[in-house]
Amino acid sequence: MLTQQLQSLLESLEMLEQQEAEKKMKVILSYELEETSLKLLEEAKEAIRKFDYDVAEELVKKVLAGK
């Protein structure tokens, strides 16, 4: 389930959909996550707020690689 949510988030980032990405991030952050993933996703959330989608994508991909 989390993997699907992360993939969906990546799609929104690729389409530059900030509001949709923020909504998806809120859902993802409601999951119980390990500390490393949580830190990366918090950084991605901040990158989304700053419209830095490339950085956000890389951070989300790191979380996916760790799953």
C-alpha positions as CSV (number, residue, x, y, z in Angstrom):
1,M,0.0,0.0,0.0
2,L,2.7,2.5,0.9
3,T,4.7,1.6,-2.2
4,Q,1.6,2.4,-4.3
5,Q,1.1,5.7,-2.5
6,L,4.8,6.6,-3.1
7,Q,4.5,5.7,-6.8
8,S,1.4,7.9,-7.0
9,L,3.3,10.8,-5.4
10,L,6.1,10.4,-7.9
11,E,3.5,10.7,-10.7
12,S,2.2,13.9,-9.3
13,L,5.7,15.3,-8.9
14,E,6.5,14.4,-12.5
15,M,3.3,16.3,-13.6
16,L,4.3,19.3,-11.4
17,E,1.0,19.0,-9.4
18,Q,1.9,20.7,-6.2
19,Q,-1.5,20.5,-4.5
20,E,-2.0,16.9,-5.4
21,A,1.5,16.0,-4.2
22,E,0.9,17.8,-0.9
23,K,-2.3,15.8,-0.4
24,K,-0.6,12.6,-1.1
25,M,2.3,13.4,1.1
26,K,-0.1,14.1,4.0
27,V,-1.6,10.6,3.6
28,I,1.8,9.0,3.3
29,L,3.1,10.8,6.5
30,S,0.1,9.4,8.4
31,Y,1.6,5.9,8.0
32,E,3.8,4.5,10.7
33,L,7.2,4.9,9.1
34,E,10.8,4.0,10.1
35,E,12.9,7.0,11.1
36,T,15.0,7.2,8.0
37,S,12.0,7.1,5.6
38,L,10.2,9.7,7.8
39,K,13.2,12.0,7.6
40,L,13.5,11.7,3.8
41,L,9.8,12.3,3.3
42,E,9.8,15.3,5.6
43,E,12.6,16.7,3.5
44,A,10.6,15.9,0.3
45,K,7.6,17.6,1.8
46,E,9.6,20.8,2.3
47,A,11.0,20.5,-1.2
48,I,7.5,20.3,-2.6
49,R,6.6,23.5,-0.7
50,K,9.5,25.2,-2.4
51,F,8.5,23.9,-5.8
52,D,11.8,21.9,-6.0
53,Y,10.2,18.8,-7.5
54,D,13.5,17.3,-8.7
55,V,14.8,17.1,-5.1
56,A,11.4,15.8,-3.9
57,E,11.5,13.0,-6.6
58,E,15.0,11.9,-5.6
59,L,14.0,11.8,-1.9
60,V,10.9,9.7,-2.6
61,K,12.9,7.4,-4.9
62,K,15.4,6.8,-2.0
63,V,12.5,5.8,0.3
64,L,11.2,3.5,-2.4
65,A,14.6,1.9,-2.8
66,G,14.7,1.2,0.9
67,K,11.4,-0.6,0.8
